[in-house]
Amino acid sequence: MSEGARREACPFAAVASGTEPAPYVPESMERVSASRSSSSRPVWRSRTARAALFCISLLAFSSAATALPQGGDSDPDPLLRAHAHNDYLHARPLHDALEHGFNSVEVDVHLVGDELLVAHDREEVDPTRTLESLYLAPLRARVAGRDGAVYPGAPPLLLLIDIKSGAEDTYARLHPLLRSYADILTFTVGDIVVEGPVQAVISGNRPKTALLAAPVRFAAYDGRLSDLEENASLPPSFMPLISDSWDQVTDWNGEGPPPSELRARLEELAALAHSQGRRIRFWGAPDRPEVWELLHETGVDLINSDDLEGLSQFLSEREDREDEG
């Protein structure tokens, strides 16, 4: 179906493309909760809202419908708790993480002129290393070749975009870029969530006000531990992840047994995040098996690592032991 035909058939199609504002949906509209993993999302009973959801889905995914897949047979089993910290520092950004089964990757971006360049520090940017060329375009190509998924049958891959430059200016450029990849991204229109094979989440310098104000969002918000108390009312569709520094909870470096109070604290934080429908992650934790084990045992959802091979082996062996029973 052509772009024009989709728009003629669907008055809501322009919402996803950003050329028109989102339709008005009354706050008083009756809702029911849909059970879905650890969180629930509103399911609208309004015909109008359901039509909007259908039309936006049509716009997002029809462009990929003719490219449906063969392949992916040699892919590793996805490791849903593996997070590739500073993924772009590996020899083959994104690809190395995917070959090790990681279902979450992190990329730092700087706004330089009109480009979103990938690097940890501003002085390290390279004009050939863009967010689009290293991540978005390869993810679209992979999804087209694997039944519309990064890993067939797995939950969406988490693309954590850590903004290093100014929050608002960078988001003003990031939003239209992500909008052009609506065919692979999870996005929201009001409370309506259209799940795609990739979920973008903004970390670092986070444009909270702009994200909340956006009628259509193509990225979610990465919360902090304080948000579990201060912003508990934010829906998990807006804030699906809580990330914070390891030194906010402990100075344990992985040597010797973990303090009992640390285990209790991690379990408490994970349980609180899960009760709100969110996942939790810590950056800066010692990158070693003793710490990975504690994080896994206490219910921390994403284990941060620069050691793709090491964490992949650890999680795979642990899953094998659990399967054996």
C-alpha distance (Angstrom), angle and dihedral (degrees) to the residues before:
residue distance angle dihedral
M1 . . .
S2 3.78 . .
E3 3.80 123.3 .
G4 3.79 90.4 -110.0
A5 3.79 93.2 49.3
R6 3.80 91.6 49.5
R7 3.79 91.2 51.5
E8 3.81 93.0 46.6
A9 3.81 90.9 50.0
C10 3.76 93.5 44.2
P11 3.81 124.8 41.6
F12 3.81 89.9 -168.6
A13 3.79 94.8 56.7
A14 3.79 93.6 91.6
V15 3.80 90.0 60.1
A16 3.79 92.6 70.9
S17 3.78 92.3 45.9
G18 3.80 90.4 52.4
T19 3.79 96.0 -123.9
E20 3.79 94.0 113.7
P21 3.82 134.7 32.0
A22 3.77 121.5 -101.3
P23 3.80 117.4 -88.9
Y24 3.77 117.4 -99.0
V25 3.80 112.8 -101.4
P26 3.84 114.6 -173.5
E27 3.79 114.4 -120.1
S28 3.78 89.4 -137.7
M29 3.79 93.4 60.2
E30 3.78 111.3 129.4
R31 3.79 114.6 -104.8
V32 3.74 137.8 -171.2
S33 3.78 126.0 -158.4
A34 3.76 118.1 -112.5
S35 3.78 114.9 -149.5
R36 3.76 107.7 -130.1
S37 3.84 122.5 158.2
S38 3.80 111.2 -62.7
S39 3.79 95.9 -22.7
S40 3.77 138.7 50.3
R41 3.76 128.3 -136.1
P42 3.79 127.0 -159.9
V43 3.78 116.4 -100.6
W44 3.78 111.2 -156.2
R45 3.79 119.1 -139.5
S46 3.80 92.2 -162.4
R47 3.81 113.9 110.3
T48 3.79 88.8 -142.9
A49 3.78 94.1 54.8
R50 3.78 92.9 45.2
A51 3.80 89.6 49.6
A52 3.79 89.1 51.4
L53 3.78 90.7 51.6
F54 3.79 91.6 50.0
C55 3.78 94.0 47.2
I56 3.79 95.1 47.0
S57 3.80 89.4 49.0
L58 3.79 89.0 50.8
L59 3.78 92.1 52.9
A60 3.79 93.4 46.1
F61 3.77 99.6 47.1
S62 3.79 108.1 27.2
S63 3.80 91.0 78.1
A64 3.79 89.0 62.3
A65 3.80 95.9 41.4
T66 3.78 95.2 93.6
A67 3.79 93.0 50.7
L68 3.77 98.7 60.9
P69 3.69 115.0 153.2
Q70 3.58 152.6 -101.4
G71 3.71 114.6 -176.5
G72 3.72 142.9 43.6
D73 3.82 91.5 115.6
S74 3.80 92.4 126.6
D75 3.80 95.3 47.5
P76 3.80 116.1 123.1
D77 3.78 119.3 -115.9
P78 3.82 107.1 -85.3
L79 3.79 114.9 -105.2
L80 3.78 101.6 -144.3
R81 3.82 94.4 -167.5
A82 3.81 97.0 48.1
H83 3.82 116.0 105.9
A84 3.82 120.6 -174.9
H85 3.79 105.2 -142.1
N86 3.83 113.9 -151.5
D87 3.79 87.5 -2.8
Y88 3.81 93.4 178.7
L89 3.83 90.5 70.4
H90 3.80 91.6 71.1
A91 3.79 120.8 95.5
R92 3.80 91.8 -104.7
P93 3.80 109.9 26.5
L94 3.81 113.5 -138.9
H95 3.81 93.6 -4.4
D96 3.81 95.6 70.9
A97 3.81 91.0 49.8
L98 3.80 92.4 48.6
E99 3.79 92.1 48.7
H100 3.81 87.6 56.1
G101 3.81 92.2 49.5
F102 3.82 98.2 -108.3
N103 3.80 112.3 161.5
S104 3.82 95.3 -170.0
V105 3.81 128.5 53.2
E106 3.79 132.7 178.6
V107 3.79 127.2 -146.6
D108 3.81 129.1 -177.8
V109 3.80 116.2 -143.3
H110 3.80 136.5 -167.4
L111 3.78 125.9 -165.9
V112 3.80 105.9 -129.3
G113 3.77 112.1 175.0
D114 3.79 102.5 -46.4
E115 3.80 95.6 -28.3
L116 3.79 131.2 95.7
L117 3.78 102.6 -140.2
V118 3.80 125.4 -168.4
A119 3.82 118.6 -127.3
H120 3.78 140.0 108.5
D121 3.81 95.5 -122.7
R122 3.80 128.6 32.8
E123 3.81 93.3 -122.5
E124 3.82 90.7 57.7
V125 3.82 97.6 59.4
D126 3.79 119.6 127.4
P127 3.82 118.0 -163.5
T128 3.81 90.4 -137.9
R129 3.82 93.4 57.4
T130 3.79 105.1 76.0
L131 3.78 131.6 159.9
E132 3.78 88.6 -116.7
S133 3.80 98.0 49.4
L134 3.80 97.1 42.3
Y135 3.81 99.9 38.8
L136 3.80 121.4 2.5
A137 3.80 99.7 47.1
P138 3.84 94.3 43.2
L139 3.80 90.6 47.8
R140 3.80 91.2 52.0
A141 3.81 90.2 50.2
R142 3.80 91.7 48.6
V143 3.80 93.5 48.2
A144 3.81 90.6 50.3
G145 3.80 89.2 56.8
R146 3.80 99.0 44.8
D147 3.79 110.6 55.3
G148 3.78 93.1 -82.1
A149 3.81 95.2 -55.7
V150 3.77 139.3 96.1
Y151 3.80 87.8 -132.7
P152 3.82 111.8 11.9
G153 3.78 110.5 -116.6
A154 3.81 94.6 11.2
P155 3.82 130.1 110.6
P156 3.81 117.9 -95.3
L157 3.78 117.5 -68.2
L158 3.81 112.6 -110.0
L159 3.81 113.4 -126.3
L160 3.79 105.3 -167.3
I161 3.81 108.9 -161.8
D162 3.81 110.3 -162.1
I163 3.80 108.4 -160.5
K164 3.80 111.3 -147.3
S165 3.81 98.0 174.3
G166 3.81 127.4 59.5
A167 3.79 111.8 -39.3
E168 3.81 100.6 -136.6
D169 3.82 98.4 38.0
T170 3.79 92.1 46.9
Y171 3.79 93.3 47.4
A172 3.81 90.3 50.7
R173 3.81 87.2 63.0
L174 3.80 96.3 34.6
H175 3.81 96.3 54.5
P176 3.83 97.2 61.8
L177 3.80 90.5 42.9
L178 3.80 91.6 54.0
R179 3.81 90.0 43.6
S180 3.80 88.6 59.9
Y181 3.82 87.4 58.7
A182 3.81 95.1 49.8
D183 3.81 88.6 125.2
I184 3.83 90.4 72.6
L185 3.81 103.6 26.1
T186 3.78 132.8 87.7
F187 3.80 107.2 -121.1
T188 3.78 138.2 176.2
V189 3.78 134.4 -142.4
G190 3.77 106.1 -166.5
D191 3.79 103.6 -51.6
I192 3.78 93.9 -21.6
V193 3.81 111.6 106.3
V194 3.80 122.1 -161.3
E195 3.78 107.5 -166.2
G196 3.79 118.3 -144.0
P197 3.80 132.3 -179.5
V198 3.82 91.6 -95.7
Q199 3.80 128.3 47.7
A200 3.79 115.0 -159.8
V201 3.81 116.1 -154.6
I202 3.81 123.5 -175.4
S203 3.80 118.4 -135.6
G204 3.80 134.6 164.4
N205 3.80 110.1 39.7
R206 3.78 96.4 16.9
P207 3.83 122.1 -162.8
K208 3.78 95.4 -144.7
T209 3.81 96.8 164.5
A210 3.80 93.4 48.7
L211 3.79 92.4 46.5
L212 3.80 92.5 50.3
A213 3.79 90.8 48.5
A214 3.81 96.4 48.3
P215 3.83 111.6 108.3
V216 3.80 88.3 -152.9
R217 3.81 119.6 30.2
F218 3.79 123.5 -162.4
A219 3.81 93.4 178.8
A220 3.78 134.8 42.5
Y221 3.80 131.1 -141.0
D222 3.81 127.2 -98.9
G223 3.80 108.7 -138.2
R224 3.81 131.4 -156.3
L225 3.79 130.9 -130.5
S226 3.79 90.6 -95.5
D227 3.81 89.1 59.6
L228 3.80 90.5 66.0
E229 3.80 86.5 73.1
E230 3.79 105.4 20.3
N231 3.82 98.6 43.2
A232 3.78 103.2 23.8
S233 3.80 90.0 132.8
L234 3.81 93.4 64.8
P235 3.80 108.0 106.6
P236 3.80 118.3 -112.8
S237 3.80 88.7 -121.4
F238 3.82 86.3 67.1
M239 3.83 98.3 34.8
P240 3.82 107.8 23.5
L241 3.80 95.7 154.9
I242 3.79 137.7 50.4
S243 3.82 115.6 -159.0
D244 3.78 128.8 176.3
S245 3.77 143.1 154.7
W246 3.79 119.8 -79.0
D247 3.80 89.8 -130.9
Q248 3.80 88.9 63.8
V249 3.79 88.3 72.5
T250 3.84 106.4 25.1
D251 3.78 149.9 -11.6
W252 3.83 92.8 -139.1
N253 3.82 108.6 134.4
G254 3.80 99.0 -165.2
E255 3.79 96.5 -95.4
G256 3.78 115.4 123.9
P257 3.80 123.0 -3.2
P258 3.80 117.0 -35.0
P259 3.80 115.1 -104.2
S260 3.80 111.2 -97.4
E261 3.80 90.7 -129.6
L262 3.81 89.5 57.0
R263 3.79 92.2 54.6
A264 3.80 90.3 50.0
R265 3.81 92.2 47.4
L266 3.81 93.8 50.6
E267 3.79 91.3 48.0
E268 3.80 89.9 49.8
L269 3.81 93.5 50.0
A270 3.80 93.8 45.3
A271 3.80 91.3 48.9
L272 3.81 91.9 49.6
A273 3.81 92.4 49.1
H274 3.80 91.3 47.8
S275 3.81 92.1 48.8
Q276 3.82 86.8 59.6
G277 3.80 93.6 46.6
R278 3.79 95.0 -106.4
R279 3.78 136.8 124.5
I280 3.80 123.8 -131.3
R281 3.81 134.5 -142.8
F282 3.80 138.5 171.8
W283 3.78 125.9 -148.3
G284 3.79 123.6 -155.9
A285 3.81 95.6 34.2
P286 3.82 114.5 144.9
D287 3.80 106.7 -87.7
R288 3.79 98.1 -127.7
P289 3.82 137.6 110.5
E290 3.81 94.8 -108.1
V291 3.80 90.2 61.2
W292 3.80 94.0 40.4
E293 3.80 88.6 54.5
L294 3.79 92.7 52.5
L295 3.81 92.4 47.5
H296 3.78 90.8 49.2
E297 3.80 94.2 47.5
T298 3.79 94.3 48.6
G299 3.82 95.2 51.5
V300 3.81 100.4 -105.8
D301 3.79 102.1 160.5
L302 3.80 103.7 -149.3
I303 3.79 122.9 38.5
N304 3.79 110.8 -152.8
S305 3.81 115.3 -139.0
D306 3.78 144.7 158.0
D307 3.83 89.6 -166.1
L308 3.80 102.8 84.6
E309 3.79 95.9 174.1
G310 3.80 94.8 43.5
L311 3.80 97.4 48.5
S312 3.80 92.4 41.3
Q313 3.79 90.9 54.6
F314 3.81 92.4 44.3
L315 3.81 94.4 51.6
S316 3.80 94.4 41.7
E317 3.80 92.5 51.3
R318 3.78 91.4 45.6
E319 3.80 92.0 51.2
D320 3.81 89.9 48.4
R321 3.81 90.3 54.1
E322 3.80 91.3 48.7
D323 3.81 91.0 49.9
E324 3.80 90.6 51.3
G325 3.68 86.5 53.6
